[in-house]
Amino acid sequence: MKNNIVTRLAAAALAAVMLLTGAPVGAQARDKATAITEQDARAAISQRQLPVGDLKSPQEDGDAVATAIDRASARKGLYRYSSPKAAKASDWECYTSRYYYQFLTTKQRAAYDYLYSTLSRYLTDTKLEAMKINGAYYSQWYLKNCSREDIKVVFYTFLYENPQFFFVDYMNSIMTKDSLILCIYGQYASGAARESAFLQIKAKIQTYIDAAAAGTTAYEKEKIVHDKLIREVSYQQNDYDQCIASTFLMNQTVCAGFSQGFAAIMNAIGVPTICVLSTTHAWNEILLGGKWFVVDCTWDNDLQEIGYSDFYLNVSEERVRKVDDYMASYRKNPKEKTVHIPMEMYKKLNRPKAVTTFRPELDTSRFTQIYGVNVVTSEVKKPTAVQLKKKGKGKILVLAKKSGYIDGYEIRLKKGSSVKNIGVASSGDLKKTIPALKSKHTYKISIRAVRIHNGKCKFSAWTGKKAIKVA
């Protein structure tokens, strides 16, 4: 049970919503809330534990850590920051969202893909140990040659779209003028510790998926998950409250853990859900019946103590934004660095608008996964402008232009009756050199694009075959 301050705050928050939006409340909540004055609401909100701290960005420390990583990597023969070994993490794909990814620039996508490849190794390689430098633990690879603005956009977007990388301590990661060095929680520095946590987290998420199976529509499943989450997890700051380890292993978290945990569960069920951040808070948006709605498990977790547990379930963003702005006005130092980032970032990423309140009677049984511009359910278009070029003895270069949002390509080489398929991970145009081909032999080559969502591949049609004789 939360202490009196949090309980008082919950009631005050509801009163603040009433003051700001004029929104009606249920009878049970109304009896308790009417006695709360605006002065009480302001006083309670001013005591709320707001998130503080940010990515560390001391240039000198960052350079020292990067140098130590490079030296250790050279000694051990590890892959350098420019090309981390790819790792498969398909078992975890179902918890992810790629909504914001589609709106990143080409350079930002490359940085995002790099982070995914790097952290997938830590997710799948139980023998991989984080590197200890000056008492802290860091990834053995780091992102380089990115602007500070790109780093901020990519890193926050990445972590809230990929909650499975719970072992990243992003507040203590280091951002220099052009690099991002990932800090790993000391408790999860070893592969054995991560593996143990992996299994426990997956098992806990499965309990939500199993419970949701009792629902017949997307809304019914969501309501089951929402109620179970706010009932079983309490609002409490701790050392891991910015990741889902706190949500599913400790049952105590803050808005970061609530929003990431809810998104992970709902995406695994197959209901598109994203995270939204502001300077003081984090919440979700969910797609039901073809429209986006706001879900705020954090505030509903507070309000359940005064008998109003779904005040922020499937509502318009106006409700949560007004309270968020109200809370932000009580920062003692408006210039302090914050964990979260201003909403302005999302304008460039086309954050979907949640402008109405959901009605359960809407037919959600026929809901489809429409991500903003329909990149998930739409047809995957085949590549265009295919070119084949000789690249020396036994080598050819395959070029093609992408058509729409994709995650990669599959190249098919046919020589006589022999067929070989080669996969290429890329969200941009195709540029792939294929070595070790038989000299003086003719190959017929075709290409198709692939899009991945929830661990499943969707392919385009194959392009027409093009022939080339290898030098």
C-alpha positions as CSV (number, residue, x, y, z in Angstrom):
1,M,0.0,0.0,0.0
2,K,1.4,3.4,-0.9
3,N,2.0,6.0,1.8
4,N,-0.4,8.8,2.6
5,I,1.4,11.3,0.3
6,V,0.9,9.2,-2.8
7,T,-2.7,8.4,-1.9
8,R,-3.3,12.1,-1.3
9,L,-1.6,12.9,-4.5
10,A,-3.8,10.4,-6.4
11,A,-6.9,12.1,-5.2
12,A,-5.4,15.5,-5.8
13,A,-4.5,14.5,-9.4
14,L,-8.0,13.5,-10.1
15,A,-9.2,16.8,-8.7
16,A,-6.6,18.6,-10.8
17,V,-8.0,16.9,-13.9
18,M,-11.5,18.1,-12.9
19,L,-10.2,21.6,-12.5
20,L,-8.4,21.6,-15.8
21,T,-10.7,19.6,-18.0
22,G,-14.0,19.6,-16.3
23,A,-14.1,15.9,-16.8
24,P,-16.8,14.0,-14.8
25,V,-15.8,11.4,-12.3
26,G,-17.5,8.3,-10.9
27,A,-19.7,8.5,-7.8
28,Q,-17.2,6.7,-5.5
29,A,-14.3,8.9,-6.6
30,R,-16.5,12.0,-6.6
31,D,-17.3,11.7,-2.9
32,K,-13.6,11.6,-2.0
33,A,-12.5,14.2,-4.5
34,T,-15.0,17.0,-3.8
35,A,-13.4,17.8,-0.5
36,I,-10.0,18.4,-2.2
37,T,-9.4,22.1,-3.0
38,E,-7.3,23.4,-5.8
39,Q,-4.8,24.5,-3.2
40,D,-4.6,20.9,-1.9
41,A,-4.1,19.6,-5.5
42,R,-1.3,22.1,-6.2
43,A,0.4,21.2,-2.9
44,A,0.2,17.5,-3.5
45,I,1.4,17.6,-7.1
46,S,4.4,19.8,-6.0
47,Q,5.5,16.9,-3.7
48,R,5.4,14.3,-6.5
49,Q,8.7,12.6,-7.2
50,L,9.5,13.9,-10.7
51,P,12.2,12.1,-12.7
52,V,15.6,13.7,-12.6
53,G,18.9,12.9,-14.3
54,D,19.8,12.4,-17.9
55,L,22.3,10.8,-20.2
56,K,25.7,11.7,-18.9
57,S,27.6,13.8,-21.4
58,P,31.0,14.8,-20.0
59,Q,33.3,14.9,-23.0
60,E,36.4,13.9,-21.1
61,D,34.9,10.9,-19.4
62,G,33.4,9.8,-22.6
63,D,36.7,9.9,-24.5
64,A,38.4,7.9,-21.7
65,V,35.7,5.2,-21.7
66,A,35.8,5.0,-25.5
67,T,39.6,4.7,-25.5
68,A,39.5,1.9,-22.9
69,I,36.9,0.0,-25.0
70,D,38.9,0.3,-28.1
71,R,42.1,-0.9,-26.4
72,A,40.4,-3.9,-24.8
73,S,38.7,-4.7,-28.1
74,A,42.0,-4.7,-29.9
75,R,43.6,-7.0,-27.3
76,K,40.7,-9.4,-27.5
77,G,40.2,-9.3,-31.2
78,L,36.6,-8.0,-30.8
79,Y,34.5,-6.4,-33.4
80,R,35.0,-2.6,-33.4
81,Y,32.2,-0.1,-33.1
82,S,31.8,0.1,-36.9
83,S,30.6,-3.4,-37.4
84,P,29.2,-5.4,-34.4
85,K,28.4,-9.0,-35.1
86,A,24.8,-9.4,-35.8
87,A,22.7,-11.5,-33.4
88,K,19.3,-13.0,-33.8
89,A,16.7,-12.1,-31.1
90,S,13.6,-13.4,-32.8
91,D,12.1,-14.7,-29.5
92,W,11.9,-11.1,-28.3
93,E,10.7,-9.4,-31.5
94,C,7.0,-9.8,-30.4
95,Y,7.5,-7.2,-27.6
96,T,8.8,-4.5,-29.9
97,S,7.2,-1.6,-31.9
98,R,8.7,0.0,-35.0
99,Y,6.3,2.8,-35.3
100,Y,8.7,5.7,-34.8
101,Y,11.5,3.9,-36.7
102,Q,9.7,4.5,-40.0
103,F,10.0,8.2,-39.6
104,L,13.7,8.4,-38.7
105,T,16.2,9.7,-41.2
106,T,18.4,7.3,-43.1
107,K,21.3,8.2,-40.8
108,Q,19.2,7.8,-37.7
109,R,17.9,4.4,-38.9
110,A,21.5,3.2,-39.4
111,A,22.2,4.2,-35.7
112,Y,19.1,2.5,-34.6
113,D,20.0,-0.7,-36.5
114,Y,23.5,-0.6,-34.9
115,L,22.0,-0.4,-31.4
116,Y,19.7,-3.3,-32.2
117,S,22.5,-5.4,-33.5
118,T,24.8,-4.6,-30.6
119,L,22.2,-5.2,-27.8
120,S,20.9,-8.3,-29.5
121,R,24.2,-9.9,-28.8
122,Y,23.8,-9.2,-25.1
123,L,20.3,-10.6,-25.3
124,T,21.3,-13.8,-27.0
125,D,25.0,-14.5,-26.0
126,T,25.0,-15.7,-22.4
127,K,28.8,-15.8,-22.4
128,L,29.2,-12.1,-23.3
129,E,30.3,-10.0,-20.4
130,A,29.9,-6.2,-20.1
131,M,33.2,-4.3,-19.8
132,K,34.1,-2.8,-16.4
133,I,35.7,0.6,-16.6
134,N,36.2,2.8,-13.6
135,G,33.7,0.9,-11.5
136,A,30.9,1.0,-14.1
137,Y,29.9,-1.5,-16.8
138,Y,29.7,-0.7,-20.5
139,S,28.9,-2.4,-23.8
140,Q,32.0,-3.6,-25.7
141,W,30.8,-1.7,-28.8
142,Y,29.5,1.8,-29.1
143,L,27.8,4.2,-31.5
144,K,30.0,6.7,-33.2
145,N,29.9,9.6,-35.6
146,C,26.4,10.8,-34.8
147,S,25.3,14.3,-33.9
148,R,24.0,14.9,-30.3
149,E,20.6,15.6,-31.7
150,D,20.5,12.3,-33.6
151,I,21.8,10.4,-30.6
152,K,19.0,11.8,-28.3
153,V,16.2,11.0,-30.8
154,V,17.5,7.5,-31.7
155,F,18.4,6.4,-28.1
156,Y,15.1,7.4,-26.5
157,T,13.1,6.1,-29.4
158,F,15.0,2.9,-29.5
159,L,14.7,2.0,-25.8
160,Y,11.0,2.7,-25.6
161,E,10.4,0.7,-28.8
162,N,12.5,-2.2,-27.5
163,P,11.7,-2.8,-23.8
164,Q,13.4,-6.2,-24.0
165,F,16.8,-4.6,-23.6
166,F,16.1,-4.1,-19.9
167,F,19.8,-4.4,-19.0
168,V,20.7,-1.0,-20.4
169,D,21.2,1.7,-17.8
170,Y,20.4,4.6,-20.1
171,M,20.6,7.4,-17.5
172,N,24.3,6.4,-16.9
173,S,25.1,5.8,-20.5
174,I,27.5,8.4,-21.9
175,M,26.8,10.8,-24.7
176,T,29.8,12.8,-26.0
177,K,29.7,15.3,-28.9
178,D,29.4,12.5,-31.5
179,S,29.2,9.2,-29.7
180,L,27.0,7.1,-27.4
181,I,28.5,4.6,-25.0
182,L,26.0,2.2,-23.5
183,C,26.1,1.6,-19.8
184,I,24.9,-1.8,-18.6
185,Y,23.4,-2.3,-15.1
186,G,26.0,-4.0,-13.0
187,Q,23.5,-6.7,-11.9
188,Y,23.1,-7.7,-15.5
189,A,26.8,-7.4,-16.6
190,S,27.2,-11.2,-16.8
191,G,25.5,-13.4,-19.3
192,A,24.3,-15.8,-16.6
193,A,22.5,-13.0,-14.8
194,R,20.9,-11.7,-17.9
195,E,19.7,-15.2,-18.9
196,S,18.1,-15.7,-15.5
197,A,16.3,-12.3,-15.8
198,F,15.3,-13.1,-19.4
199,L,13.5,-16.2,-18.4
200,Q,11.8,-14.6,-15.4
201,I,10.6,-11.6,-17.4
202,K,9.3,-13.8,-20.3
203,A,7.4,-16.0,-17.8
204,K,5.8,-13.0,-16.1
205,I,4.7,-11.5,-19.4
206,Q,3.3,-14.8,-20.3
207,T,1.0,-14.6,-17.3
208,Y,-0.5,-11.4,-18.8
209,I,-0.9,-13.0,-22.2
210,D,-2.6,-16.1,-20.7
211,A,-5.0,-13.8,-18.7
212,A,-5.8,-11.8,-21.8
213,A,-6.8,-14.9,-23.6
214,A,-10.1,-14.7,-21.8
215,G,-11.0,-11.6,-23.8
216,T,-12.6,-12.0,-27.2
217,T,-11.9,-8.5,-28.6
218,A,-8.8,-6.3,-28.6
219,Y,-10.4,-4.0,-26.1
220,E,-11.3,-6.8,-23.7
221,K,-7.8,-8.2,-23.8
222,E,-6.4,-4.7,-23.2
223,K,-8.7,-4.1,-20.2
224,I,-7.6,-7.4,-18.6
225,V,-3.9,-6.5,-19.1
226,H,-4.4,-2.9,-17.8
227,D,-6.3,-4.0,-14.7
228,K,-3.9,-6.8,-13.9
229,L,-0.8,-4.5,-14.4
230,I,-2.1,-1.6,-12.1
231,R,-3.2,-4.2,-9.5
232,E,0.0,-6.1,-9.3
233,V,2.6,-3.4,-9.8
234,S,2.9,-0.4,-7.4
235,Y,4.4,3.0,-8.1
236,Q,7.8,3.1,-6.4
237,Q,11.2,4.5,-7.4
238,N,14.1,2.1,-7.4
239,D,17.4,1.5,-9.1
240,Y,15.8,-0.3,-12.1
241,D,12.6,1.8,-12.5
242,Q,13.5,3.0,-16.0
243,C,13.2,-0.6,-17.4
244,I,10.9,-3.5,-17.3
245,A,13.0,-5.4,-14.8
246,S,11.4,-3.3,-12.2
247,T,7.9,-3.9,-13.7
248,F,8.1,-7.7,-14.0
249,L,10.7,-8.8,-11.5
250,M,10.2,-6.3,-8.7
251,N,6.5,-5.4,-9.1
252,Q,7.5,-1.8,-8.3
253,T,8.2,0.8,-11.0
254,V,7.5,4.4,-12.2
255,C,6.0,5.7,-15.4
256,A,8.9,4.4,-17.5
257,G,8.3,0.9,-16.4
258,F,4.6,1.0,-16.6
259,S,4.6,2.3,-20.1
260,Q,7.3,0.0,-21.4
261,G,5.7,-3.0,-19.7
262,F,2.2,-2.3,-21.0
263,A,3.6,-1.8,-24.5
264,A,5.6,-5.1,-24.3
265,I,2.5,-7.1,-23.3
266,M,0.1,-5.6,-25.8
267,N,2.5,-5.8,-28.7
268,A,3.1,-9.5,-27.8
269,I,-0.7,-10.0,-27.9
270,G,-0.8,-8.3,-31.3
271,V,-2.4,-5.0,-30.4
272,P,-0.1,-2.1,-31.7
273,T,1.0,0.0,-28.7
274,I,3.6,2.7,-28.5
275,C,5.2,4.8,-25.7
276,V,5.0,8.6,-25.5
277,L,7.3,10.7,-23.3
278,S,7.2,14.3,-22.0
279,T,9.6,16.2,-19.7
280,T,7.9,14.8,-16.6
281,H,6.1,11.6,-17.7
282,A,5.6,8.6,-19.9
283,W,2.4,6.9,-21.1
284,N,1.1,4.8,-24.0
285,E,-1.0,5.1,-27.1
286,I,-2.8,2.1,-28.4
287,L,-4.6,1.3,-31.7
288,L,-8.1,0.0,-31.4
289,G,-10.7,-0.1,-34.2
290,G,-8.4,1.8,-36.5
291,K,-7.9,4.8,-34.1
292,W,-5.3,5.7,-31.5
293,F,-6.1,6.3,-27.8
294,V,-4.1,7.3,-24.8
295,V,-3.6,4.8,-21.9
296,D,-1.8,5.9,-18.7
297,C,-1.3,3.0,-16.4
298,T,0.7,5.1,-14.0
299,W,-2.1,7.5,-13.1
300,D,-4.7,4.8,-13.1
301,N,-2.5,2.9,-10.7
302,D,-2.7,5.9,-8.4
303,L,-6.4,6.5,-8.8
304,Q,-7.5,2.9,-8.1
305,E,-7.0,3.7,-4.4
306,I,-9.8,6.2,-4.6
307,G,-12.0,3.9,-6.6
308,Y,-11.3,5.1,-10.2
309,S,-9.0,2.7,-12.0
310,D,-9.8,3.5,-15.6
311,F,-9.9,7.2,-15.8
312,Y,-6.9,7.2,-18.2
313,L,-7.9,4.1,-20.2
314,N,-8.4,4.8,-23.9
315,V,-8.9,8.6,-23.6
316,S,-7.9,11.6,-25.7
317,E,-4.4,13.0,-25.2
318,E,-6.0,16.3,-24.0
319,R,-6.7,14.6,-20.6
320,V,-3.2,13.4,-19.9
321,R,-1.4,16.4,-21.5
322,K,-3.2,18.9,-19.3
323,V,-2.3,17.1,-16.1
324,D,1.2,16.6,-17.4
325,D,1.6,20.4,-18.1
326,Y,0.1,21.1,-14.7
327,M,2.7,18.9,-13.0
328,A,5.6,20.3,-15.0
329,S,4.8,23.8,-13.7
330,Y,5.9,22.7,-10.2
331,R,9.5,21.9,-11.0
332,K,11.7,23.8,-8.5
333,N,14.2,24.4,-11.2
334,P,12.7,24.5,-14.7
335,K,16.2,24.3,-16.3
336,E,17.2,21.0,-14.6
337,K,18.0,18.1,-16.9
338,T,15.2,15.5,-17.1
339,V,15.0,11.8,-17.9
340,H,12.4,12.4,-20.5
341,I,12.4,14.6,-23.6
342,P,10.1,17.3,-24.8
343,M,7.1,16.4,-26.9
344,E,8.5,18.5,-29.7
345,M,10.6,15.6,-30.7
346,Y,7.5,13.6,-31.6
347,K,6.3,16.2,-34.1
348,K,9.1,15.1,-36.5
349,L,8.2,11.5,-35.9
350,N,4.5,11.9,-36.7
351,R,3.2,10.7,-33.4
352,P,-0.4,9.5,-34.0
353,K,-3.0,11.9,-32.7
354,A,-5.4,10.6,-30.0
355,V,-8.3,12.9,-30.2
356,T,-11.3,10.9,-29.0
357,T,-12.3,8.6,-26.2
358,F,-12.8,4.9,-27.0
359,R,-16.2,3.3,-26.7
360,P,-16.2,-0.4,-25.8
361,E,-19.1,-1.1,-28.1
362,L,-16.9,-0.3,-31.2
363,D,-16.2,-3.4,-33.2
364,T,-12.6,-4.3,-32.3
365,S,-12.9,-7.9,-33.2
366,R,-12.0,-6.9,-36.8
367,F,-9.2,-4.6,-35.7
368,T,-6.1,-4.5,-38.0
369,Q,-2.6,-3.5,-37.3
370,I,-2.5,-0.1,-39.0
371,Y,0.7,1.7,-38.0
372,G,0.3,5.4,-38.8
373,V,0.8,5.1,-42.6
374,N,-0.3,1.5,-42.7
375,V,3.3,0.2,-43.0
376,V,2.5,-3.1,-41.3
377,T,-0.6,-4.3,-43.1
378,S,0.1,-2.7,-46.5
379,E,1.6,-4.8,-49.3
380,V,5.4,-5.0,-49.4
381,K,6.5,-3.6,-52.7
382,K,9.3,-5.2,-54.6
383,P,12.6,-3.4,-55.1
384,T,13.2,-1.3,-58.2
385,A,16.1,-0.2,-60.4
386,V,17.9,-3.6,-60.0
387,Q,21.5,-3.5,-61.3
388,L,24.2,-6.2,-61.4
389,K,27.9,-5.2,-61.7
390,K,31.1,-7.2,-61.8
391,K,33.5,-6.6,-58.9
392,G,36.6,-8.5,-59.8
393,K,37.2,-12.2,-60.0
394,G,34.3,-14.3,-58.5
395,K,32.4,-11.2,-57.2
396,I,29.4,-9.3,-58.2
397,L,27.7,-6.2,-56.8
398,V,23.9,-6.2,-56.5
399,L,22.1,-2.8,-56.4
400,A,18.4,-1.9,-56.0
401,K,16.2,0.8,-54.8
402,K,13.8,0.2,-51.9
403,S,10.0,0.8,-52.3
404,G,8.5,1.8,-49.0
405,Y,9.2,0.7,-45.4
406,I,11.2,-2.5,-45.2
407,D,13.6,-4.3,-42.9
408,G,15.7,-6.1,-45.5
409,Y,16.1,-8.1,-48.7
410,E,16.5,-11.6,-49.9
411,I,18.7,-12.2,-53.0
412,R,18.2,-15.4,-55.0
413,L,21.1,-16.8,-57.1
414,K,20.4,-19.5,-59.6
415,K,23.0,-21.3,-61.6
416,G,21.6,-24.2,-63.6
417,S,19.5,-26.2,-61.1
418,S,21.4,-24.9,-58.1
419,V,19.6,-22.1,-56.0
420,K,21.0,-20.1,-53.2
421,N,19.3,-17.4,-51.1
422,I,21.1,-14.7,-49.3
423,G,19.5,-12.4,-46.6
424,V,20.5,-8.8,-46.3
425,A,19.4,-6.7,-43.3
426,S,18.8,-3.1,-44.4
427,S,16.1,-0.4,-44.2
428,G,17.6,1.5,-47.1
429,D,18.6,0.9,-50.7
430,L,20.3,-2.4,-51.4
431,K,24.0,-2.5,-52.0
432,K,25.5,-6.0,-51.6
433,T,28.7,-7.5,-52.8
434,I,28.5,-11.3,-53.2
435,P,31.9,-13.1,-53.2
436,A,33.0,-16.6,-53.8
437,L,31.1,-17.2,-57.0
438,K,32.4,-19.5,-59.7
439,S,34.4,-17.6,-62.3
440,K,33.1,-17.6,-65.9
441,H,29.8,-18.9,-64.8
442,T,26.4,-17.2,-65.5
443,Y,24.0,-16.5,-62.6
444,K,20.4,-15.5,-62.8
445,I,19.5,-13.2,-59.9
446,S,16.2,-11.9,-58.5
447,I,15.4,-9.9,-55.3
448,R,12.5,-9.4,-53.0
449,A,12.0,-7.1,-50.0
450,V,11.0,-8.2,-46.5
451,R,9.2,-6.5,-43.6
452,I,9.3,-7.9,-40.1
453,H,6.7,-7.4,-37.4
454,N,6.1,-9.4,-34.2
455,G,8.7,-11.9,-35.3
456,K,7.0,-12.7,-38.6
457,C,8.3,-11.9,-42.1
458,K,6.2,-10.5,-44.9
459,F,7.7,-10.6,-48.4
460,S,7.3,-8.7,-51.6
461,A,7.0,-10.4,-55.0
462,W,10.3,-11.4,-56.6
463,T,11.8,-9.0,-59.2
464,G,12.4,-10.4,-62.7
465,K,15.5,-12.5,-63.1
466,K,18.7,-10.7,-64.4
467,A,21.6,-12.6,-65.7
468,I,25.3,-11.8,-65.3
469,K,28.5,-13.7,-66.2
470,V,31.0,-13.6,-63.4
471,A,34.5,-12.5,-64.2
